[in-house]
Amino acid sequence: MRKSFYHFLMKFRQPTAKDDLTRFANDAYDDHAFPKQSKDYDAISTYLELNGAYLESMSIFDRAWEQYLIEEK
């Protein structure tokens, strides 16, 4: 069974953000309302568009989502 996107994203957390994906993971971790159990692109995308001010660009999420799909096959 595929793990949630949040669970996948957490493997990129680092104490010091070195790239966009690491910053995204760190910020999502600090976002207590992030949809942690979701595996649904539209639900997470909509959440980030409305609440993800910490995300510089939605393209960061899109790249992370593509990697999530590849690794979770």
Biopython code that builds the backbone (N, CA, C, O; Angstrom):
import numpy as np
from Bio.PDB.StructureBuilder import StructureBuilder

atoms = [
    (1, "MET", "N", (0.827, -1.180, 0.000)),
    (1, "MET", "CA", (0.000, 0.000, 0.000)),
    (1, "MET", "C", (0.880, 1.256, 0.000)),
    (1, "MET", "O", (1.867, 1.343, 0.731)),
    (2, "ARG", "N", (0.508, 2.189, -0.809)),
    (2, "ARG", "CA", (1.285, 3.410, -0.966)),
    (2, "ARG", "C", (1.192, 4.274, 0.285)),
    (2, "ARG", "O", (0.113, 4.439, 0.853)),
    (3, "LYS", "N", (2.328, 4.825, 0.712)),
    (3, "LYS", "CA", (2.303, 5.724, 1.858)),
    (3, "LYS", "C", (1.826, 7.109, 1.431)),
    (3, "LYS", "O", (1.787, 7.425, 0.241)),
    (4, "SER", "N", (1.470, 7.918, 2.398)),
    (4, "SER", "CA", (0.967, 9.256, 2.093)),
    (4, "SER", "C", (2.086, 10.115, 1.506)),
    (4, "SER", "O", (3.271, 9.838, 1.693)),
    (5, "PHE", "N", (1.679, 11.158, 0.797)),
    (5, "PHE", "CA", (2.651, 12.090, 0.237)),
    (5, "PHE", "C", (3.480, 12.731, 1.344)),
    (5, "PHE", "O", (4.694, 12.884, 1.212)),
    (6, "TYR", "N", (2.818, 13.103, 2.432)),
    (6, "TYR", "CA", (3.524, 13.714, 3.567)),
    (6, "TYR", "C", (4.608, 12.776, 4.094)),
    (6, "TYR", "O", (5.735, 13.201, 4.348)),
    (7, "HIS", "N", (4.263, 11.511, 4.255)),
    (7, "HIS", "CA", (5.231, 10.518, 4.746)),
    (7, "HIS", "C", (6.435, 10.452, 3.797)),
    (7, "HIS", "O", (7.581, 10.417, 4.247)),
    (8, "PHE", "N", (6.173, 10.436, 2.491)),
    (8, "PHE", "CA", (7.238, 10.445, 1.492)),
    (8, "PHE", "C", (8.087, 11.710, 1.636)),
    (8, "PHE", "O", (9.316, 11.643, 1.629)),
    (9, "LEU", "N", (7.431, 12.853, 1.765)),
    (9, "LEU", "CA", (8.125, 14.140, 1.811)),
    (9, "LEU", "C", (9.052, 14.257, 3.012)),
    (9, "LEU", "O", (10.094, 14.907, 2.936)),
    (10, "MET", "N", (8.674, 13.630, 4.116)),
    (10, "MET", "CA", (9.442, 13.776, 5.355)),
    (10, "MET", "C", (10.848, 13.201, 5.261)),
    (10, "MET", "O", (11.706, 13.550, 6.072)),
    (11, "LYS", "N", (11.101, 12.337, 4.304)),
    (11, "LYS", "CA", (12.465, 11.810, 4.194)),
    (11, "LYS", "C", (13.446, 12.862, 3.689)),
    (11, "LYS", "O", (14.657, 12.644, 3.711)),
    (12, "PHE", "N", (12.930, 14.002, 3.235)),
    (12, "PHE", "CA", (13.785, 15.077, 2.728)),
    (12, "PHE", "C", (14.074, 16.153, 3.776)),
    (12, "PHE", "O", (14.799, 17.109, 3.501)),
    (13, "ARG", "N", (13.501, 15.996, 4.987)),
    (13, "ARG", "CA", (13.767, 16.990, 6.038)),
    (13, "ARG", "C", (15.236, 16.989, 6.416)),
    (13, "ARG", "O", (15.866, 15.937, 6.527)),
    (14, "GLN", "N", (15.769, 18.180, 6.612)),
    (14, "GLN", "CA", (17.152, 18.372, 7.043)),
    (14, "GLN", "C", (17.172, 19.558, 8.002)),
    (14, "GLN", "O", (16.341, 20.457, 7.880)),
    (15, "PRO", "N", (18.095, 19.575, 8.943)),
    (15, "PRO", "CA", (18.161, 20.716, 9.869)),
    (15, "PRO", "C", (18.437, 22.041, 9.144)),
    (15, "PRO", "O", (17.925, 23.089, 9.539)),
    (16, "THR", "N", (19.233, 21.984, 8.103)),
    (16, "THR", "CA", (19.496, 23.190, 7.316)),
    (16, "THR", "C", (19.039, 22.931, 5.887)),
    (16, "THR", "O", (19.500, 22.001, 5.226)),
    (17, "ALA", "N", (18.127, 23.773, 5.433)),
    (17, "ALA", "CA", (17.556, 23.598, 4.095)),
    (17, "ALA", "C", (18.598, 23.914, 3.032)),
    (17, "ALA", "O", (19.152, 25.012, 2.993)),
    (18, "LYS", "N", (18.853, 22.940, 2.177)),
    (18, "LYS", "CA", (19.858, 23.111, 1.141)),
    (18, "LYS", "C", (19.239, 23.332, -0.241)),
    (18, "LYS", "O", (19.893, 23.870, -1.135)),
    (19, "ASP", "N", (18.000, 22.923, -0.416)),
    (19, "ASP", "CA", (17.354, 23.082, -1.724)),
    (19, "ASP", "C", (15.845, 23.251, -1.534)),
    (19, "ASP", "O", (15.341, 23.199, -0.412)),
    (20, "ASP", "N", (15.143, 23.451, -2.632)),
    (20, "ASP", "CA", (13.699, 23.699, -2.566)),
    (20, "ASP", "C", (12.937, 22.551, -1.912)),
    (20, "ASP", "O", (12.026, 22.782, -1.117)),
    (21, "LEU", "N", (13.309, 21.317, -2.245)),
    (21, "LEU", "CA", (12.590, 20.165, -1.708)),
    (21, "LEU", "C", (12.791, 20.044, -0.194)),
    (21, "LEU", "O", (11.854, 19.723, 0.537)),
    (22, "THR", "N", (13.999, 20.299, 0.263)),
    (22, "THR", "CA", (14.277, 20.266, 1.701)),
    (22, "THR", "C", (13.500, 21.360, 2.427)),
    (22, "THR", "O", (12.928, 21.117, 3.489)),
    (23, "ARG", "N", (13.479, 22.560, 1.857)),
    (23, "ARG", "CA", (12.705, 23.653, 2.472)),
    (23, "ARG", "C", (11.218, 23.299, 2.524)),
    (23, "ARG", "O", (10.550, 23.546, 3.528)),
    (24, "PHE", "N", (10.706, 22.720, 1.435)),
    (24, "PHE", "CA", (9.307, 22.298, 1.387)),
    (24, "PHE", "C", (9.028, 21.274, 2.487)),
    (24, "PHE", "O", (8.037, 21.397, 3.207)),
    (25, "ALA", "N", (9.887, 20.270, 2.623)),
    (25, "ALA", "CA", (9.695, 19.234, 3.646)),
    (25, "ALA", "C", (9.726, 19.843, 5.048)),
    (25, "ALA", "O", (8.886, 19.515, 5.886)),
    (26, "ASN", "N", (10.687, 20.722, 5.302)),
    (26, "ASN", "CA", (10.780, 21.360, 6.617)),
    (26, "ASN", "C", (9.538, 22.195, 6.916)),
    (26, "ASN", "O", (9.004, 22.144, 8.024)),
    (27, "ASP", "N", (9.079, 22.961, 5.928)),
    (27, "ASP", "CA", (7.911, 23.817, 6.122)),
    (27, "ASP", "C", (6.628, 22.990, 6.273)),
    (27, "ASP", "O", (5.769, 23.329, 7.086)),
    (28, "ALA", "N", (6.495, 21.922, 5.505)),
    (28, "ALA", "CA", (5.321, 21.056, 5.628)),
    (28, "ALA", "C", (5.286, 20.409, 7.014)),
    (28, "ALA", "O", (4.217, 20.244, 7.602)),
    (29, "TYR", "N", (6.441, 20.053, 7.520)),
    (29, "TYR", "CA", (6.530, 19.473, 8.871)),
    (29, "TYR", "C", (6.019, 20.468, 9.919)),
    (29, "TYR", "O", (5.326, 20.089, 10.864)),
    (30, "ASP", "N", (6.368, 21.730, 9.740)),
    (30, "ASP", "CA", (5.952, 22.767, 10.683)),
    (30, "ASP", "C", (4.492, 23.182, 10.499)),
    (30, "ASP", "O", (3.923, 23.847, 11.365)),
    (31, "ASP", "N", (3.888, 22.798, 9.383)),
    (31, "ASP", "CA", (2.494, 23.142, 9.075)),
    (31, "ASP", "C", (1.588, 22.072, 9.675)),
    (31, "ASP", "O", (1.376, 21.018, 9.075)),
    (32, "HIS", "N", (1.059, 22.349, 10.858)),
    (32, "HIS", "CA", (0.288, 21.338, 11.584)),
    (32, "HIS", "C", (-1.039, 20.990, 10.925)),
    (32, "HIS", "O", (-1.660, 19.989, 11.280)),
    (33, "ALA", "N", (-1.479, 21.802, 9.972)),
    (33, "ALA", "CA", (-2.742, 21.528, 9.277)),
    (33, "ALA", "C", (-2.522, 20.802, 7.945)),
    (33, "ALA", "O", (-3.492, 20.473, 7.261)),
    (34, "PHE", "N", (-1.278, 20.550, 7.572)),
    (34, "PHE", "CA", (-0.989, 19.868, 6.309)),
    (34, "PHE", "C", (-1.747, 18.537, 6.264)),
    (34, "PHE", "O", (-1.794, 17.825, 7.267)),
    (35, "PRO", "N", (-2.338, 18.192, 5.115)),
    (35, "PRO", "CA", (-3.102, 16.925, 5.011)),
    (35, "PRO", "C", (-2.166, 15.708, 5.033)),
    (35, "PRO", "O", (-1.803, 15.164, 3.990)),
    (36, "LYS", "N", (-1.799, 15.309, 6.221)),
    (36, "LYS", "CA", (-0.748, 14.297, 6.413)),
    (36, "LYS", "C", (-1.101, 12.902, 5.902)),
    (36, "LYS", "O", (-0.203, 12.135, 5.555)),
    (37, "GLN", "N", (-2.370, 12.560, 5.849)),
    (37, "GLN", "CA", (-2.756, 11.218, 5.415)),
    (37, "GLN", "C", (-3.103, 11.129, 3.932)),
    (37, "GLN", "O", (-3.353, 10.039, 3.418)),
    (38, "SER", "N", (-3.120, 12.260, 3.249)),
    (38, "SER", "CA", (-3.608, 12.293, 1.873)),
    (38, "SER", "C", (-2.613, 11.688, 0.872)),
    (38, "SER", "O", (-1.396, 11.825, 0.995)),
    (39, "LYS", "N", (-3.191, 11.021, -0.111)),
    (39, "LYS", "CA", (-2.448, 10.480, -1.254)),
    (39, "LYS", "C", (-3.024, 11.068, -2.536)),
    (39, "LYS", "O", (-2.753, 10.579, -3.632)),
    (40, "ASP", "N", (-3.825, 12.125, -2.385)),
    (40, "ASP", "CA", (-4.579, 12.694, -3.495)),
    (40, "ASP", "C", (-3.965, 14.015, -3.958)),
    (40, "ASP", "O", (-3.895, 14.974, -3.189)),
    (41, "TYR", "N", (-3.522, 14.063, -5.215)),
    (41, "TYR", "CA", (-2.876, 15.245, -5.767)),
    (41, "TYR", "C", (-3.750, 16.486, -5.631)),
    (41, "TYR", "O", (-3.292, 17.526, -5.158)),
    (42, "ASP", "N", (-5.017, 16.372, -6.050)),
    (42, "ASP", "CA", (-5.902, 17.549, -6.044)),
    (42, "ASP", "C", (-6.116, 18.096, -4.636)),
    (42, "ASP", "O", (-6.118, 19.311, -4.438)),
    (43, "ALA", "N", (-6.295, 17.223, -3.674)),
    (43, "ALA", "CA", (-6.520, 17.663, -2.292)),
    (43, "ALA", "C", (-5.291, 18.391, -1.745)),
    (43, "ALA", "O", (-5.420, 19.442, -1.117)),
    (44, "ILE", "N", (-4.118, 17.843, -1.979)),
    (44, "ILE", "CA", (-2.888, 18.463, -1.468)),
    (44, "ILE", "C", (-2.599, 19.752, -2.225)),
    (44, "ILE", "O", (-2.224, 20.758, -1.623)),
    (45, "SER", "N", (-2.771, 19.726, -3.531)),
    (45, "SER", "CA", (-2.530, 20.910, -4.356)),
    (45, "SER", "C", (-3.446, 22.064, -3.936)),
    (45, "SER", "O", (-2.993, 23.198, -3.783)),
    (46, "THR", "N", (-4.712, 21.773, -3.754)),
    (46, "THR", "CA", (-5.667, 22.800, -3.328)),
    (46, "THR", "C", (-5.290, 23.343, -1.956)),
    (46, "THR", "O", (-5.325, 24.552, -1.729)),
    (47, "TYR", "N", (-4.930, 22.449, -1.048)),
    (47, "TYR", "CA", (-4.512, 22.888, 0.285)),
    (47, "TYR", "C", (-3.325, 23.852, 0.181)),
    (47, "TYR", "O", (-3.323, 24.912, 0.807)),
    (48, "LEU", "N", (-2.321, 23.477, -0.610)),
    (48, "LEU", "CA", (-1.126, 24.311, -0.718)),
    (48, "LEU", "C", (-1.425, 25.652, -1.397)),
    (48, "LEU", "O", (-0.859, 26.678, -1.021)),
    (49, "GLU", "N", (-2.304, 25.642, -2.382)),
    (49, "GLU", "CA", (-2.659, 26.900, -3.039)),
    (49, "GLU", "C", (-3.332, 27.859, -2.064)),
    (49, "GLU", "O", (-3.148, 29.072, -2.163)),
    (50, "LEU", "N", (-4.106, 27.328, -1.128)),
    (50, "LEU", "CA", (-4.829, 28.166, -0.183)),
    (50, "LEU", "C", (-4.023, 28.470, 1.085)),
    (50, "LEU", "O", (-4.208, 29.518, 1.703)),
    (51, "ASN", "N", (-3.134, 27.557, 1.468)),
    (51, "ASN", "CA", (-2.464, 27.674, 2.767)),
    (51, "ASN", "C", (-0.940, 27.589, 2.716)),
    (51, "ASN", "O", (-0.284, 27.773, 3.741)),
    (52, "GLY", "N", (-0.378, 27.319, 1.571)),
    (52, "GLY", "CA", (1.060, 27.070, 1.487)),
    (52, "GLY", "C", (1.883, 28.292, 1.128)),
    (52, "GLY", "O", (2.670, 28.263, 0.182)),
    (53, "ALA", "N", (1.700, 29.369, 1.886)),
    (53, "ALA", "CA", (2.457, 30.600, 1.609)),
    (53, "ALA", "C", (3.961, 30.358, 1.689)),
    (53, "ALA", "O", (4.744, 31.100, 1.095)),
    (54, "TYR", "N", (4.363, 29.331, 2.416)),
    (54, "TYR", "CA", (5.778, 29.009, 2.542)),
    (54, "TYR", "C", (6.369, 28.411, 1.263)),
    (54, "TYR", "O", (7.590, 28.332, 1.122)),
    (55, "LEU", "N", (5.515, 27.994, 0.339)),
    (55, "LEU", "CA", (5.982, 27.375, -0.901)),
    (55, "LEU", "C", (6.183, 28.463, -1.957)),
    (55, "LEU", "O", (5.225, 29.105, -2.387)),
    (56, "GLU", "N", (7.439, 28.664, -2.371)),
    (56, "GLU", "CA", (7.748, 29.723, -3.333)),
    (56, "GLU", "C", (7.005, 29.546, -4.645)),
    (56, "GLU", "O", (6.554, 30.518, -5.252)),
    (57, "SER", "N", (6.881, 28.298, -5.078)),
    (57, "SER", "CA", (6.239, 28.012, -6.357)),
    (57, "SER", "C", (5.589, 26.637, -6.300)),
    (57, "SER", "O", (6.130, 25.705, -5.705)),
    (58, "MET", "N", (4.427, 26.523, -6.922)),
    (58, "MET", "CA", (3.755, 25.220, -6.966)),
    (58, "MET", "C", (4.554, 24.212, -7.789)),
    (58, "MET", "O", (4.331, 23.007, -7.674)),
    (59, "SER", "N", (5.472, 24.685, -8.609)),
    (59, "SER", "CA", (6.294, 23.755, -9.390)),
    (59, "SER", "C", (7.155, 22.889, -8.462)),
    (59, "SER", "O", (7.514, 21.769, -8.824)),
    (60, "ILE", "N", (7.483, 23.390, -7.284)),
    (60, "ILE", "CA", (8.235, 22.593, -6.304)),
    (60, "ILE", "C", (7.385, 21.398, -5.871)),
    (60, "ILE", "O", (7.871, 20.269, -5.807)),
    (61, "PHE", "N", (6.110, 21.661, -5.575)),
    (61, "PHE", "CA", (5.193, 20.572, -5.221)),
    (61, "PHE", "C", (5.048, 19.599, -6.391)),
    (61, "PHE", "O", (5.079, 18.385, -6.193)),
    (62, "ASP", "N", (4.889, 20.122, -7.604)),
    (62, "ASP", "CA", (4.723, 19.252, -8.774)),
    (62, "ASP", "C", (5.921, 18.331, -8.972)),
    (62, "ASP", "O", (5.756, 17.150, -9.277)),
    (63, "ARG", "N", (7.123, 18.866, -8.799)),
    (63, "ARG", "CA", (8.328, 18.026, -8.931)),
    (63, "ARG", "C", (8.361, 16.966, -7.840)),
    (63, "ARG", "O", (8.686, 15.808, -8.101)),
    (64, "ALA", "N", (8.025, 17.361, -6.623)),
    (64, "ALA", "CA", (8.000, 16.399, -5.511)),
    (64, "ALA", "C", (6.946, 15.325, -5.764)),
    (64, "ALA", "O", (7.175, 14.149, -5.480)),
    (65, "TRP", "N", (5.785, 15.730, -6.299)),
    (65, "TRP", "CA", (4.713, 14.769, -6.581)),
    (65, "TRP", "C", (5.159, 13.761, -7.637)),
    (65, "TRP", "O", (4.891, 12.567, -7.504)),
    (66, "GLU", "N", (5.831, 14.226, -8.675)),
    (66, "GLU", "CA", (6.329, 13.313, -9.722)),
    (66, "GLU", "C", (7.277, 12.285, -9.117)),
    (66, "GLU", "O", (7.198, 11.098, -9.433)),
    (67, "GLN", "N", (8.169, 12.738, -8.252)),
    (67, "GLN", "CA", (9.110, 11.831, -7.606)),
    (67, "GLN", "C", (8.367, 10.847, -6.703)),
    (67, "GLN", "O", (8.720, 9.669, -6.639)),
    (68, "TYR", "N", (7.350, 11.327, -6.013)),
    (68, "TYR", "CA", (6.523, 10.481, -5.156)),
    (68, "TYR", "C", (5.881, 9.366, -5.975)),
    (68, "TYR", "O", (5.898, 8.206, -5.566)),
    (69, "LEU", "N", (5.317, 9.712, -7.127)),
    (69, "LEU", "CA", (4.676, 8.702, -7.981)),
    (69, "LEU", "C", (5.666, 7.656, -8.459)),
    (69, "LEU", "O", (5.354, 6.465, -8.488)),
    (70, "ILE", "N", (6.852, 8.096, -8.832)),
    (70, "ILE", "CA", (7.888, 7.172, -9.314)),
    (70, "ILE", "C", (8.314, 6.218, -8.192)),
    (70, "ILE", "O", (8.406, 5.009, -8.403)),
    (71, "GLU", "N", (8.570, 6.758, -7.018)),
    (71, "GLU", "CA", (9.072, 5.931, -5.913)),
    (71, "GLU", "C", (8.001, 5.059, -5.281)),
    (71, "GLU", "O", (8.322, 4.036, -4.676)),
    (72, "GLU", "N", (6.747, 5.436, -5.407)),
    (72, "GLU", "CA", (5.684, 4.687, -4.746)),
    (72, "GLU", "C", (4.996, 3.689, -5.674)),
    (72, "GLU", "O", (3.983, 3.100, -5.296)),
    (73, "LYS", "N", (5.518, 3.491, -6.867)),
    (73, "LYS", "CA", (4.913, 2.510, -7.786)),
    (73, "LYS", "C", (5.025, 1.111, -7.236)),
    (73, "LYS", "O", (4.572, 0.159, -7.872)),
]
sb = StructureBuilder()
sb.init_structure("model")
sb.init_model(0)
sb.init_chain("A")
sb.init_seg("    ")
for serial, (resi, resn, name, xyz) in enumerate(atoms, 1):
    if name == "N":
        sb.init_residue(resn, " ", resi, " ")
    sb.init_atom(name, np.array(xyz, "f"), 0.0, 1.0, " ", f" {name:<3s}", serial, name[0])
structure = sb.get_structure()
